Amino acid sequence: MSDSSGIRAVFLDAGNTLIHSHPSESEVLANIALDQGYNLDRPALLSAMNRSFQRLERMTLADASFWGDPSETRAVWTDLYETSLHDVGVDGAAPSIASSAITHYSGSAAWRPYPEVVDFLGALKESGMIVGVVSNWDGSLPSILEGLELADYFDFIVSSGLVGHPKPYPEIFRVALGKASVKPHEAIHIGDHYFSDILGAKSVGIQGVLLDRTDSHQAVADCLKVKTLTHTLDLLD
């Protein structure tokens, strides 16, 4: 695989690339609220959470630096959860529910790998490829991947909260290149976020591959796109 393509290392985003929330974020928030005595309107909470995620996207596009500071990242998530809860009528208990949600997401029980992930990672390792994670995440990411029995597939895990540099800025990708001991043209980076993953990788000369599971990036034409991680194996043959 690596001999014919010239690629020696594969970098991967984590959230919505390797793993996803299970159940959904709005269901998690609703379940925590129910434990605290609030039976929320779940469709309304889903709509509120969608608005919060749209706001998170705008914040990331404007200035992604908060992803490199765990305290700032926690403050952003706290605000997003509390705002969503306020939108469905929860006031006094919103901080407690938001705090519980953040704690929940720091553990592996909150996450599930996508169906193809284990076979995909196994194929990469069998080929002799260097495999690393490059993700905007806090310091909990290594233990989450360990709890999901995925950590052994990776040669390294680089999270923005641990290195102090988030995607799409070049520093985090340079850290990954250093850990892999490869040059930019010898690596690819796969992720679901065009701004953070594709443009970030390009900033240091790494080829980005956009994972578009839901065909939501049909207008993107300046990078390779795949619908599943397994399809990426064809690019490496």
N, C-alpha and C positions, 0 to 999 in steps of 0.2 A: 504493500500500500504506500508506504512512505517513500520507497525508492523511486517509483514511477512518477509520483506527483511532485516530489521535491518538498513536500510538507513533512515536518518532523514533529510538530506539536499542534494540539487542538486545545484551544481555550473555550470555555463554556460559561455563559451566564447561568445563574441559579434559578431565581424566581420566574415562573412562567416559561422556563426553558427546560430545566431538569425536574423541578418540583412545582407543585401548586397547592394552594390552600384547600384543605378538605375538612369540613364542608366549606362553602364559600365564606368570604369575609363577612357578608351581611348575616349569614346564618350563625356564624360564630358569635357575632355581637349580640344577636337576638337571643341565643341560648344563654349567654352570660347574663344578659339583662333579666331573662326569665328566672335564673337562679337567684337573682336579687329582688324578685317580686314584680318585675315589669313584663307584662305580656304585650309585646310590641306588634304593631301592624307590619308584618314582614315585607310585603310588597312596597310599602312606603319607605321602610328602612333600606331596602335594596336600591330604590331610586335615590335616596339620600346618600348612600355610599357611592353610587355611581357619580354623583355630583362631586363628592369629595375626591374620588380618584381623578376626575377631570381637573380638579384644582391642583392635585399633586402633580399631574402631568405638566400643567402650566408653570408650576414652581420649578420643576426640574428643567424645563426648557429655558427658563429665565436665568436660573443660577443653580446649578446642581451641587454646589460646594457643600451644602448641608449634609449630603450623603457621606461625606468624609469625617463627620464629627458625630459620634454616637449620641451625645447629649442633644445636639440639634435635631438629629434624626428622630429621637424619641419624642422631642417636643412637637415635631411636625405630625407624627402619627397620633400623638395625644390630641392635638387640635383637630385633626381630621375625624377621629372617632367621636370626640365630644360634639363637634359641629353636627355630625350625622345624627347623633342621639338627640341633640336639641331640636333638630328638624322634625323629629317624630314625637316630641313632647316630653322628653326626659331632661330634667334640669339638675336637681341636687345630686342624683346618683351618677351623673354622667362621668365625673372624674374617676370614680371607683370602677365603673364598668370599663372605661377606656384603659385604665391601668391593668385590669385583669386580662383584657384582650392582648395587650402588649406582652405580658408575661406568658400567655398562652402561645403566642407566636414565636417565643424564644425556645420552644421545645419541639422535638421531632414529631410529636403526636399531632401537631397542627398541619402537617404537610404530607403529601403523597408524591412519589415519582410518577411521571407520565409512563404509560404502558410500555413504551419501547426503550426506556432509559437503560435498564440493566443490560439488555442484549446489546444495545449500542455501545455502552461503555466497555462491555466485555470484548466486543470486536475491536475496539480501539486498542485496548491493552494487549490483546493477542497479536496485533499487528506490530507491536513495539513502539507505538506512538506515545509521545509524552502528552499527558492529559492534565489540564489544570482548570480550576474554577476562577473566574474573574467576575466579581459581583458587587453591586452596591448593597451591602448588608452590614450588620453590626457584628460584634465578636461572637455571636451565637452560631454563626453558619457552620464552622467545623463540627461542633457537637450535634447540630441538626443532621448533617450529612452522615455522621457516625451513627446516630440513632436510626437512620433510615437504611443502614448497611450499604451506603454508597461511598464512604470516605476512602476505602481501600482501593477504589478505582483511580484515584487521583494522585498525581505526583506532588501536587501542592494545591492549596486553597488560598486565594487572595481576596479578602473582603475589604471594602472601602473603609469600614470602621476600624479595622486593625492596622491598615497601612496609612490611613489619614489622607488618602487620595481617591476620589470617586471617578467613575466613568461619567462623562465622556472625556475627561482630561487625560492627557497622554501619560502622566506619571504612573498610574495604576497598571497600564499596559506595559510600560518599561519594567516595572517590578516583575510582572509575569514573564517577560522575555528573559530577564536575568535569572529567574528561578529555573526556567526551561533551558537556559544556555543555548538559545537559538536566535537567529537573525529574523527581522520582521517578515521577510519573504518566505521563511520556513515555517510560518505559523498561520493558522486561521483562527478567527474568533466567531463563535456562533451565539446568537442571542435574539430575543424577540423584540428589542427596542431599537428602532432605527437611529435615534439620536444618541443614546448612550452606547449602544453596542457597535453599530456600523460606523457611524462617524467617529466614535472614539477610537476604534481599531484603525481606521484609515489615517488618523492623526499621527500614527507612528509607523505607517507603512504595512500594517497587517491587513490581510484580506478579510473582510467581514462577510458573514453569511447570515441573512435574515431569516429567522424561523417564523413563518407566518402560518400558524395552524388553522386560522379562521378566515384566510383570504382578506384580511383587513388592510393590507398594504399593497393593494393592486396598483396604485399610482407610482409606487417605488420602482424605478427602472435602472438604477445605477449600482446595483449589487446583486449578487446571487441570492436566490430565495429558495427555501425548501418548506414543505408542509410538515414533515416530521424529521426528527434527528436521523433516523435511519437513511433518509434520502441523501444525507451528507456523505455517507460512505461512498456513494458513486463518484463524488467529487475528488475523492482521495485515491481512487483506483488508478 
